[in-house]
Amino acid sequence: MDLSKKSPENIAYMIEQLKEKLKVLNFSVLKPSHFDDELYEELKDIYDLVMKKQSFSPSEMQAIVEELGNLRKK
């Protein structure tokens, strides 16, 4: 998958991968429709960071979730 291109499919893919990796329990919190492609690069940066790490401390998890919340459409 070529994540260098903005597309709704790529956003959906990254969100699904983030939910799996972060083990998000409340799946309704992270929906691809909540994210605008104007912030695609920021979402991709978070995706890249999360995919590189094997585990997360509670404070890292909190920071990631907060950043994802900041990227959501208002």
N, CA and C of each residue as an Amber inpcrd file, in Angstrom:
protein
   222
   0.8450000  -1.1780000   0.0000000   0.0000000   0.0000000   0.0000000
   0.8890000   1.2390000   0.0000000   0.5920000   2.1740000  -0.8740000
   1.3720000   3.4100000  -0.9960000   0.7270000   4.4900000  -0.1340000
   1.2490000   4.6610000   1.0700000   0.6750000   5.6330000   1.9960000
   1.1910000   7.0520000   1.7550000   2.0160000   7.2320000   0.7320000
   2.5190000   8.5740000   0.4420000   1.4630000   9.4280000  -0.2540000
   0.3810000   8.8160000  -0.7060000  -0.6820000   9.5420000  -1.4000000
  -1.9000000   9.6820000  -0.5060000  -2.4370000  10.9030000  -0.4630000
  -3.6500000  11.1550000   0.3120000  -4.8250000  10.4660000  -0.3510000
  -5.5560000   9.6870000   0.4310000  -6.7860000   9.1000000  -0.0870000
  -7.6180000   8.6130000   1.0880000  -8.9250000   8.5650000   0.9120000
  -9.7810000   8.0310000   1.9790000  -9.4230000   6.5840000   2.3230000
  -9.0090000   5.8190000   1.3310000  -8.6310000   4.4260000   1.5690000
  -7.3890000   4.3400000   2.4540000  -6.4150000   5.2140000   2.2050000
  -5.1990000   5.2170000   3.0190000  -5.4960000   5.6610000   4.4470000
  -6.3700000   6.6380000   4.6030000  -6.7630000   7.0680000   5.9450000
  -7.4260000   5.9030000   6.6680000  -8.3410000   5.2220000   6.0050000
  -9.0340000   4.0790000   6.6130000  -8.0360000   2.9900000   7.0060000
  -7.0860000   2.7130000   6.1340000  -6.0750000   1.6930000   6.4170000
  -5.2600000   2.0670000   7.6500000  -4.7680000   3.3030000   7.6950000
  -3.9460000   3.7230000   8.8340000  -4.7350000   3.6800000  10.1350000
  -5.9770000   4.1320000  10.1070000  -6.8030000   4.1130000  11.3180000
  -7.0030000   2.6760000  11.7960000  -7.2950000   1.7640000  10.8850000
  -7.4880000   0.3590000  11.2690000  -6.2070000  -0.2260000  11.8550000
  -5.0750000   0.0760000  11.2690000  -3.8010000  -0.4200000  11.7750000
  -3.4870000   0.1710000  13.1520000  -3.7810000   1.4590000  13.3350000
  -3.5580000   2.0990000  14.6330000  -4.4380000   1.4590000  15.6990000
  -5.6960000   1.1940000  15.3660000  -6.5980000   0.5680000  16.3410000
  -6.0750000  -0.8030000  16.7610000  -5.5870000  -1.5680000  15.8080000
  -5.0400000  -2.8870000  16.1300000  -3.7920000  -2.7880000  16.9890000
  -2.8780000  -1.9340000  16.5870000  -1.5870000  -1.8220000  17.2820000
  -1.7660000  -1.2590000  18.6890000  -2.6570000  -0.2810000  18.8170000
  -2.8740000   0.3560000  20.1190000  -3.9070000  -0.3840000  20.9600000
  -4.5280000  -1.4010000  20.3700000  -5.5510000  -2.1840000  21.0650000
  -6.6640000  -1.3010000  21.6190000  -7.1810000  -0.4480000  20.7410000
  -8.2580000   0.4610000  21.1210000  -9.5110000  -0.3590000  21.4070000
 -10.0540000  -0.1950000  22.5940000 -11.2350000  -0.9590000  22.9770000
 -12.5180000  -0.3270000  22.4740000 -12.5690000   0.9830000  22.4710000
 -13.7640000   1.6840000  22.0140000 -13.5510000   2.0710000  20.5470000
 -13.8990000   1.1570000  19.6590000 -13.6270000   1.3570000  18.2330000
 -14.3720000   2.5410000  17.6390000 -15.4690000   2.9560000  18.2380000
 -16.2100000   4.0910000  17.6930000 -15.4440000   5.3970000  17.8630000
 -14.4560000   5.4050000  18.7270000 -13.6500000   6.6030000  18.9400000
 -12.8020000   6.9150000  17.7070000 -12.3110000   5.8970000  17.0510000
 -11.4590000   6.0820000  15.8760000 -12.1630000   5.5560000  14.6330000
 -12.7170000   6.4680000  13.8660000 -13.3390000   6.1170000  12.5960000
 -12.6660000   6.9350000  11.5000000 -12.4210000   6.3220000  10.3620000
 -11.7880000   7.0790000   9.2660000 -12.5570000   8.3430000   8.8920000
 -13.8650000   8.3180000   9.0210000 -14.6630000   9.4950000   8.6630000
 -14.4240000  10.6790000   9.5990000 -13.7960000  10.4300000  10.7380000
 -13.5010000  11.5040000  11.6910000 -12.2660000  12.3140000  11.3060000
 -11.5450000  11.8550000  10.2910000 -10.2740000  12.4870000   9.9370000
 -10.3380000  13.1070000   8.5500000  -9.8710000  14.3390000   8.4840000
  -9.8780000  15.1090000   7.2470000  -8.5520000  14.9010000   6.5240000
  -8.5890000  14.8460000   5.2010000  -7.3460000  14.6270000   4.4670000
  -6.4140000  15.8320000   4.4980000  -6.8860000  16.9590000   5.0040000
  -6.0040000  18.1260000   5.1530000  -4.9110000  17.8530000   6.1870000
  -5.1910000  16.9600000   7.1280000  -4.2280000  16.6230000   8.1690000
  -3.6060000  15.2500000   7.9190000  -3.5820000  14.8420000   6.6720000
  -3.0750000  13.5190000   6.3030000  -1.6340000  13.3100000   6.7610000
  -0.7900000  14.2890000   6.5370000   0.6290000  14.1470000   6.8910000
   0.8110000  13.9430000   8.3930000   0.0340000  14.6620000   9.1950000
   0.1220000  14.5130000  10.6390000  -0.3240000  13.1140000  11.0600000
  -1.4070000  12.6340000  10.4500000  -1.8840000  11.2830000  10.7450000
  -0.8270000  10.2530000  10.3380000  -0.2130000  10.4620000   9.1840000
   0.8270000   9.5350000   8.7150000   2.0250000   9.5420000   9.6490000
   2.3870000  10.7010000  10.1750000   3.5010000  10.7760000  11.1300000
   3.2040000   9.9420000  12.3750000   1.9850000  10.0580000  12.8880000
   1.5930000   9.2750000  14.0650000   1.6100000   7.7910000  13.7140000
   1.0600000   7.4500000  12.5590000   1.0420000   6.0670000  12.1010000
   2.4700000   5.5070000  12.0430000   3.3790000   6.2450000  11.4150000
   4.7710000   5.7900000  11.2880000   5.4060000   5.5710000  12.6610000
   5.1880000   6.4870000  13.5720000   5.7430000   6.3790000  14.9220000
   5.2080000   5.1370000  15.6340000   3.9020000   4.9480000  15.5780000
   3.2750000   3.8230000  16.2770000   3.7370000   2.4880000  15.6920000
   3.8500000   2.4160000  14.3840000   4.2180000   1.1540000  13.7450000
   5.6710000   0.7640000  14.0230000   6.5070000   1.7310000  14.3550000
   7.9180000   1.4460000  14.6320000   8.1280000   0.8350000  16.0160000
   7.2500000   1.1550000  16.9570000   7.4450000   0.7270000  18.3420000
   6.7470000  -0.5930000  18.6260000   7.3290000  -1.3670000  19.5240000
   6.7330000  -2.6380000  19.9220000   5.7230000  -2.4770000  21.0470000
   6.0070000  -1.5560000  21.9640000   5.1000000  -1.3410000  23.1030000
   5.1310000   0.1290000  23.4980000   4.1680000   0.4880000  24.3310000
   4.0050000   1.8870000  24.7180000   3.7840000   1.9950000  26.2200000
   4.3880000   3.0090000  26.8070000   4.1280000   3.2850000  28.2150000
   2.7430000   3.9370000  28.3100000   2.1510000   3.9380000  29.4930000
   0.8540000   4.6010000  29.6350000   0.8870000   6.0720000  29.2200000
   1.9730000   6.7730000  29.5200000   2.0520000   8.1840000  29.1440000
   2.1900000   8.3460000  27.6240000   2.9140000   7.4350000  26.9770000
   3.0130000   7.4870000  25.5150000   1.6530000   7.2180000  24.8830000
   0.9430000   6.2400000  25.4160000  -0.3840000   5.9040000  24.9030000
  -1.3170000   7.1060000  25.0440000  -1.2560000   7.7580000  26.1870000
  -2.0780000   8.9460000  26.4270000  -1.7580000  10.0430000  25.4150000
  -0.4830000  10.2760000  25.1670000  -0.0630000  11.3180000  24.2270000
  -0.5210000  10.9930000  22.8020000  -0.4250000   9.7400000  22.4110000
  -0.8450000   9.3360000  21.0620000  -2.3460000   9.5420000  20.9030000
  -3.1040000   9.1010000  21.8890000  -4.5650000   9.2500000  21.8340000
  -4.9480000  10.7260000  21.8000000  -4.2680000  11.5520000  22.5830000
  -4.5470000  12.9920000  22.5720000  -4.2560000  13.5860000  21.1940000
  -3.1450000  13.2000000  20.5940000  -2.8000000  13.7230000  19.2700000
  -3.8270000  13.2960000  18.2300000  -4.2510000  12.0410000  18.2880000
  -5.2890000  11.5860000  17.3610000  -6.5750000  12.3780000  17.5790000
  -6.8920000  12.6600000  18.8320000  -8.0710000  13.4760000  19.1370000
  -7.9520000  14.8730000  18.5620000  -6.7520000  15.4420000  18.5940000
  -6.5310000  16.7750000  18.0380000  -6.6990000  16.7990000  16.5290000
  -6.4820000  15.6660000  15.8650000  -6.5910000  15.6030000  14.4090000
  -8.0150000  15.3780000  13.9230000  -8.8890000  14.9910000  14.8370000
 -10.2710000  14.7110000  14.4350000 -10.9550000  15.9830000  13.9440000
 -11.8920000  15.7910000  13.0080000 -12.6760000  16.9250000  12.5050000
 -13.4520000  17.5360000  13.6510000 -13.5660000  18.8170000  13.6140000
 -14.3230000  19.5270000  14.6640000 -15.7730000  19.6640000  14.2760000
